[in-house]
Amino acid sequence: MHLTDSVHHTLNCRGRLLDLDQPVVMGILNNTSDSFYTSSRLSSIEDIITRAHQHIFQGAQILDVGAMSTRPGADEIDEIEEGKRIKSVIEALISTFPDVILSVDTYRASVAEVALEAGAHIINDISGGQFDSRMLEVVGQYGAPYILMHNRAKSKVMQSHVAYDDLLQTMTRYFYERLHIAHTAGITDVIIDPGIGFSKTITHNFQLIERLDELLIVKAPLLIGLSRKSFIYKTLELTAAEALNGTTALHMLALDKGASILRVHDVAEAVECVKLQQGLRRANSKASG
């Protein structure tokens, strides 16, 4: 994989164009009490606004809002409660930061509908439309970009579904099939996410990052969400709080392999990765020219 081999994409975020010729950073906003990384848990609107301001100041071009943890083993919350939390957060963010692009992390169509009606721009679905049959229809009706993740099961049991004959072949087939269904539902812009840590072993996660460029054959922008995940801190024998350096190292590799969006807890460090990768890309272009 060469630095110049990635496909150029522009997302139409409900009337706002987002150019992915240069990779962008998505800052995580968790309105939850049980996300795996303790420092990412934000319990009040005031905390969310403060963290959002920090993310934007540090260079995030997208904010990804979640109201229910989807980490392995997490409990579900009530659908109505999730929708209420999302609505209040989206309204507060739009009021405070009217120019920011907002993504909503949910696999429930009713929550996606509430979020899009409140002004969200992107839906980030860990199930790829598998957990709610109405999801793709709703996203298509609102003309929103859709983040389609590879996953096999809900949080409680996802780590019981990790057997693959060929991981990358299985995922490529999955993305082609789900992309066709999404396009049929009227969704124009689809971003694919290999789902690091979702129905994957530690070895699978490393294989995915090393072979990430093989997914470029799908010709959709690649989002990578590996920030501070357990395969990093377990390998390093650390905690999630100590996993920033490992996260940064793998972000650079993911960018080199063609990632267009980094979904992160630590925006400033991820933005630095993008700037350095772009420097390498320019140097490579001049050398080959």
C-alpha positions as CSV (number, residue, x, y, z in Angstrom):
1,M,0.0,0.0,0.0
2,H,1.4,3.4,-1.0
3,L,0.4,6.6,0.7
4,T,-1.2,7.9,-2.5
5,D,-3.3,4.8,-3.3
6,S,-6.4,5.7,-1.3
7,V,-9.6,6.6,-3.1
8,H,-10.8,10.2,-3.0
9,H,-14.3,10.6,-1.4
10,T,-16.5,13.6,-0.6
11,L,-19.4,13.1,1.8
12,N,-22.7,15.0,1.5
13,C,-23.6,15.4,5.2
14,R,-27.2,16.6,4.6
15,G,-26.0,19.6,2.6
16,R,-22.6,20.0,4.1
17,L,-19.7,18.7,2.1
18,L,-16.9,16.9,3.9
19,D,-13.8,16.3,1.8
20,L,-11.9,13.2,2.7
21,D,-8.9,13.7,0.4
22,Q,-7.1,14.4,3.7
23,P,-8.0,12.1,6.6
24,V,-10.2,13.6,9.3
25,V,-10.6,13.1,13.0
26,M,-13.9,12.2,14.7
27,G,-14.1,13.1,18.4
28,I,-16.0,10.7,20.7
29,L,-18.7,12.1,23.0
30,N,-20.2,9.5,25.3
31,N,-23.3,10.4,27.3
32,T,-23.0,7.2,29.2
33,S,-22.0,5.9,32.6
34,D,-20.3,2.6,31.5
35,S,-18.1,3.2,28.5
36,F,-14.9,1.2,28.7
37,Y,-12.6,4.2,29.0
38,T,-13.7,6.0,32.2
39,S,-12.5,9.5,31.2
40,S,-14.8,9.4,28.2
41,R,-17.9,9.2,30.3
42,L,-19.9,12.4,30.3
43,S,-22.9,12.6,32.5
44,S,-24.2,16.1,31.9
45,I,-24.9,18.5,29.0
46,E,-22.3,20.9,30.5
47,D,-19.6,18.2,30.4
48,I,-20.5,17.3,26.8
49,I,-20.3,20.9,25.7
50,T,-16.9,21.3,27.4
51,R,-15.5,18.2,25.8
52,A,-17.0,19.1,22.4
53,H,-15.3,22.5,22.6
54,Q,-12.0,20.8,23.4
55,H,-12.4,18.4,20.5
56,I,-13.3,21.2,18.0
57,F,-10.5,23.4,19.2
58,Q,-8.0,20.5,18.8
59,G,-9.1,19.9,15.2
60,A,-12.0,17.4,15.2
61,Q,-14.2,17.8,12.1
62,I,-16.9,15.4,13.3
63,L,-18.3,14.7,16.7
64,D,-19.7,11.3,17.4
65,V,-22.4,11.2,20.1
66,G,-23.4,8.0,21.9
67,A,-26.0,7.5,24.6
68,M,-25.5,3.7,25.2
69,S,-22.3,1.9,25.6
70,T,-21.6,-0.8,22.9
71,R,-18.5,-2.2,24.5
72,P,-18.3,-6.0,24.7
73,G,-20.5,-7.2,27.6
74,A,-22.4,-3.9,28.0
75,D,-26.0,-3.7,29.0
76,E,-28.7,-2.2,26.8
77,I,-30.6,0.8,28.0
78,D,-34.3,1.5,27.2
79,E,-34.9,2.7,23.6
80,I,-36.9,5.7,24.7
81,E,-34.3,6.8,27.2
82,E,-31.6,6.5,24.6
83,G,-33.6,8.7,22.2
84,K,-34.2,11.3,24.9
85,R,-30.5,11.5,25.8
86,I,-29.5,11.8,22.1
87,K,-32.1,14.5,21.4
88,S,-31.0,16.7,24.2
89,V,-27.3,16.4,23.4
90,I,-27.8,17.0,19.6
91,E,-30.0,20.1,20.3
92,A,-27.4,21.5,22.8
93,L,-24.5,20.9,20.4
94,I,-26.2,22.5,17.4
95,S,-27.2,25.5,19.5
96,T,-23.6,25.9,20.8
97,F,-21.6,24.8,17.7
98,P,-23.9,25.3,14.6
99,D,-21.1,24.5,12.1
100,V,-19.9,21.2,13.4
101,I,-20.8,17.9,11.7
102,L,-22.6,15.5,14.2
103,S,-22.6,11.8,14.0
104,V,-24.9,9.6,16.2
105,D,-23.8,6.2,17.4
106,T,-26.9,4.0,17.6
107,Y,-28.2,0.8,16.0
108,R,-31.9,1.6,16.7
109,A,-33.9,3.2,13.9
110,S,-36.2,5.1,16.2
111,V,-33.2,6.8,17.9
112,A,-31.6,7.5,14.5
113,E,-34.9,9.2,13.5
114,V,-35.0,11.3,16.6
115,A,-31.3,12.3,16.0
116,L,-31.8,13.2,12.3
117,E,-34.9,15.1,13.1
118,A,-33.0,17.1,15.7
119,G,-30.3,18.0,13.1
120,A,-27.7,15.2,13.2
121,H,-25.8,14.7,10.0
122,I,-24.5,11.1,10.1
123,I,-25.6,7.8,11.6
124,N,-23.0,5.4,13.0
125,D,-24.4,1.9,13.3
126,I,-22.3,-0.9,14.9
127,S,-24.7,-3.5,13.4
128,G,-24.6,-2.4,9.7
129,G,-28.5,-2.5,9.8
130,Q,-28.6,-6.1,11.2
131,F,-30.1,-5.3,14.6
132,D,-33.1,-3.1,13.4
133,S,-34.7,-3.8,10.0
134,R,-35.9,-0.2,9.7
135,M,-32.5,1.5,10.1
136,L,-31.4,1.7,6.5
137,E,-34.8,2.9,5.4
138,V,-34.7,5.7,8.0
139,V,-31.2,6.8,7.0
140,G,-32.1,6.7,3.3
141,Q,-35.2,8.9,3.9
142,Y,-33.2,11.6,5.6
143,G,-30.4,11.5,3.0
144,A,-27.7,11.1,5.6
145,P,-24.3,9.4,5.3
146,Y,-24.1,6.0,7.0
147,I,-21.3,4.3,8.9
148,L,-21.6,0.6,8.3
149,M,-19.6,-1.5,10.7
150,H,-18.7,-5.2,10.6
151,N,-20.1,-7.0,13.6
152,R,-21.8,-10.3,14.3
153,A,-23.8,-9.9,17.5
154,K,-24.9,-7.6,20.2
155,S,-22.6,-6.6,23.0
156,K,-23.5,-9.3,25.5
157,V,-22.5,-12.1,23.2
158,M,-20.4,-10.6,20.4
159,Q,-17.2,-12.2,21.7
160,S,-18.8,-15.7,21.3
161,H,-18.9,-15.1,17.6
162,V,-15.2,-14.9,16.6
163,A,-14.6,-18.0,14.4
164,Y,-13.7,-17.1,10.8
165,D,-12.3,-19.3,8.0
166,D,-10.8,-16.1,6.4
167,L,-11.4,-12.9,8.3
168,L,-10.7,-10.4,5.5
169,Q,-12.6,-12.4,2.9
170,T,-15.6,-12.7,5.2
171,M,-15.6,-9.0,5.9
172,T,-15.2,-8.0,2.2
173,R,-18.1,-10.1,1.3
174,Y,-20.1,-8.7,4.2
175,F,-19.4,-5.1,3.1
176,Y,-20.3,-5.7,-0.5
177,E,-23.6,-7.3,0.5
178,R,-24.5,-4.6,3.1
179,L,-23.5,-1.8,0.8
180,H,-25.9,-3.1,-1.9
181,I,-28.7,-3.2,0.6
182,A,-27.8,0.3,1.9
183,H,-27.7,1.8,-1.6
184,T,-31.1,0.1,-2.4
185,A,-32.5,1.8,0.6
186,G,-31.5,5.2,-0.8
187,I,-28.3,5.8,1.1
188,T,-25.8,7.5,-1.2
189,D,-22.7,7.9,1.1
190,V,-21.6,4.9,3.0
191,I,-18.4,4.7,5.2
192,I,-17.2,1.3,6.2
193,D,-15.8,0.4,9.6
194,P,-14.1,-3.0,10.1
195,G,-15.2,-3.0,13.8
196,I,-12.0,-3.4,15.7
197,G,-12.9,-5.3,18.9
198,F,-16.4,-6.3,17.8
199,S,-16.6,-10.1,17.3
200,K,-12.8,-10.1,16.9
201,T,-10.0,-11.6,18.9
202,I,-6.8,-9.7,19.8
203,T,-5.1,-11.4,16.9
204,H,-7.9,-10.5,14.5
205,N,-7.6,-6.9,15.5
206,F,-3.9,-6.8,14.6
207,Q,-4.5,-8.7,11.4
208,L,-7.2,-6.1,10.4
209,I,-4.9,-3.2,10.9
210,E,-2.0,-4.9,9.1
211,R,-4.3,-5.8,6.1
212,L,-6.6,-2.8,6.2
213,D,-5.6,-1.7,2.7
214,E,-7.3,-4.9,1.4
215,L,-10.7,-3.3,2.2
216,L,-10.0,-0.5,-0.2
217,I,-11.3,-2.8,-2.9
218,V,-14.8,-2.0,-1.6
219,K,-14.2,1.6,-2.7
220,A,-15.8,3.2,0.3
221,P,-14.1,5.5,2.9
222,L,-12.6,3.6,5.8
223,L,-13.3,4.6,9.4
224,I,-11.1,3.2,12.1
225,G,-12.1,3.1,15.8
226,L,-9.2,1.6,17.8
227,S,-8.8,4.3,20.4
228,R,-7.5,2.9,23.7
229,K,-9.2,-0.4,23.1
230,S,-8.5,-3.6,25.1
231,F,-6.3,-5.3,22.5
232,I,-3.9,-2.4,22.8
233,Y,-3.7,-2.1,26.6
234,K,-3.8,-5.9,27.2
235,T,-1.0,-6.4,24.7
236,L,1.1,-3.7,26.5
237,E,-0.1,-4.9,30.0
238,L,-1.5,-1.5,30.8
239,T,-4.9,0.1,31.4
240,A,-7.1,2.0,29.0
241,A,-6.0,5.2,30.7
242,E,-2.4,4.3,29.8
243,A,-3.0,3.3,26.1
244,L,-2.6,6.6,24.3
245,N,0.9,5.9,23.0
246,G,-0.1,2.5,21.7
247,T,-3.2,4.1,20.1
248,T,-1.1,6.7,18.4
249,A,1.3,4.1,17.0
250,L,-1.5,2.1,15.4
251,H,-3.2,5.3,14.1
252,M,-0.2,6.0,12.0
253,L,-0.3,2.5,10.6
254,A,-4.0,2.7,9.9
255,L,-3.5,6.0,8.0
256,D,-0.7,4.5,6.0
257,K,-3.1,1.7,5.1
258,G,-5.8,4.0,3.8
259,A,-8.0,5.1,6.7
260,S,-10.0,8.2,6.0
261,I,-11.5,8.8,9.4
262,L,-10.0,8.2,12.9
263,R,-12.7,7.9,15.6
264,V,-10.8,8.9,18.8
265,H,-10.9,9.9,22.4
266,D,-7.8,12.1,22.1
267,V,-8.2,14.5,19.2
268,A,-5.0,16.5,19.4
269,E,-2.8,13.5,19.2
270,A,-4.8,12.0,16.3
271,V,-4.6,15.3,14.4
272,E,-0.9,15.3,14.8
273,C,-0.8,11.8,13.2
274,V,-2.8,13.1,10.2
275,K,-0.4,16.0,9.8
276,L,2.6,13.7,9.9
277,Q,1.1,11.2,7.6
278,Q,0.3,14.0,5.1
279,G,3.9,15.1,5.3
280,L,5.0,11.6,4.4
281,R,2.5,11.5,1.6
282,R,3.8,14.7,0.1
283,A,7.4,13.5,0.4
284,N,6.5,10.2,-1.3
285,S,4.6,12.0,-4.1
286,K,7.6,14.3,-4.8
287,A,10.0,11.3,-4.7
288,S,7.9,9.3,-7.1
289,G,7.3,12.3,-9.4
